[in-house]
Amino acid sequence: MNMKKFAPAAMTALLFGSVVVPVASANEKPTETEQQSSQIQIDPVHIFNNTHGTVEKVDAGENITYFTVKDGDQTNILEITKDTLVFDNTGKKVELKEGDKVVAYTFANKPQKLIYPPQFNPDVVIVETEEVGFVEVDYFFENLTNTYDVLKLNIGENTELLNEKGEKVAAKDLAEKHLVVFYTASTRSIPAQTTPSKVIVLDNESENSSENTVEEEIAAIIAKDSYEVDGTKMVPLRLIAEKLGYTVESTGKGAIVSKGNVSYTLTRGEKMFGFNKALRPLNAAPALLEANKTYVPVEFVEEYLK
């Protein structure tokens, strides 16, 4: 995962419960304090993209399962792997299935493929159940309050503290981190206070290191094996695509690059390429610049494969 700590003025992610702020009726005159407060508007910075809806379709790939989630007219695709965190609203680890009502949280700074319907690789997915349980996915400061100071954590002796791998962590490891918080009750104070049943730390440095390693390997490939054609940098398709987990099948005139339900068909000498059932343009046509090696514009790697 590519995770960064975000500024305090960030949008909080409340799932099944929220803090209720009293609103004056049309006949009530706001106090001077209320007038001042209403003028203070924080431009929110998204920490997470939240994807809501009901799972309507499941497509299992080799390493990724694609869940089609619908919320009214909005359709999104969730890429779920064996490492994706999936819990119900009580903190129990579950497996996604058709018919589940979910909220998926994806770090907003993650690169997103320019495809339709939107496709997300979520960091955590919460399945809504009828059991009592609230979930907060947000950034928590040193004093364990979240971004808008609406929830404060009081860690108890029975609070289960884990990292993404399920390993135990200490209460001191929660400060200034992105957390998944499970709780059943909170006070009516401002901020509301809760003693959570479980807290999961999303900031996992080892996963960041692994992702950075792949990026470094791809950068090394491009530095060593690339050509400039009419002002466009051309890079080896197979070497890079396979580093990113794609399968590359030669067609004799080009290649089919696929992963899960995403497929790209590229033909040497043609600027248009197939993207699932649609056609998209390239800055330069794929070319056979070395024997048995198809090269594509580096923009194709950046915009589609990553």
Secondary structure by P-SEA (a helix, b strand, c coil): cbbbbbcccbbbbbccbbbbbbbbcccccccaaaaaaaacccccccccccccccccbbbbcccbbbbbbbcccbbbbbbccccbbbbccccbbbbbcccccccccccccccccccccccccccbbbbbccccccccccccccccccccccccccccccbbbbcccccccccccccccccccccccccccccbbbbccbbbbcccaaaaaaaaaaaaaaaaaaacbbbbcccbbbcccaaaaaaabbbbbbcccbbbbbcccbbbbbbccccccccccccccccccccccccccccccaaaaacccc
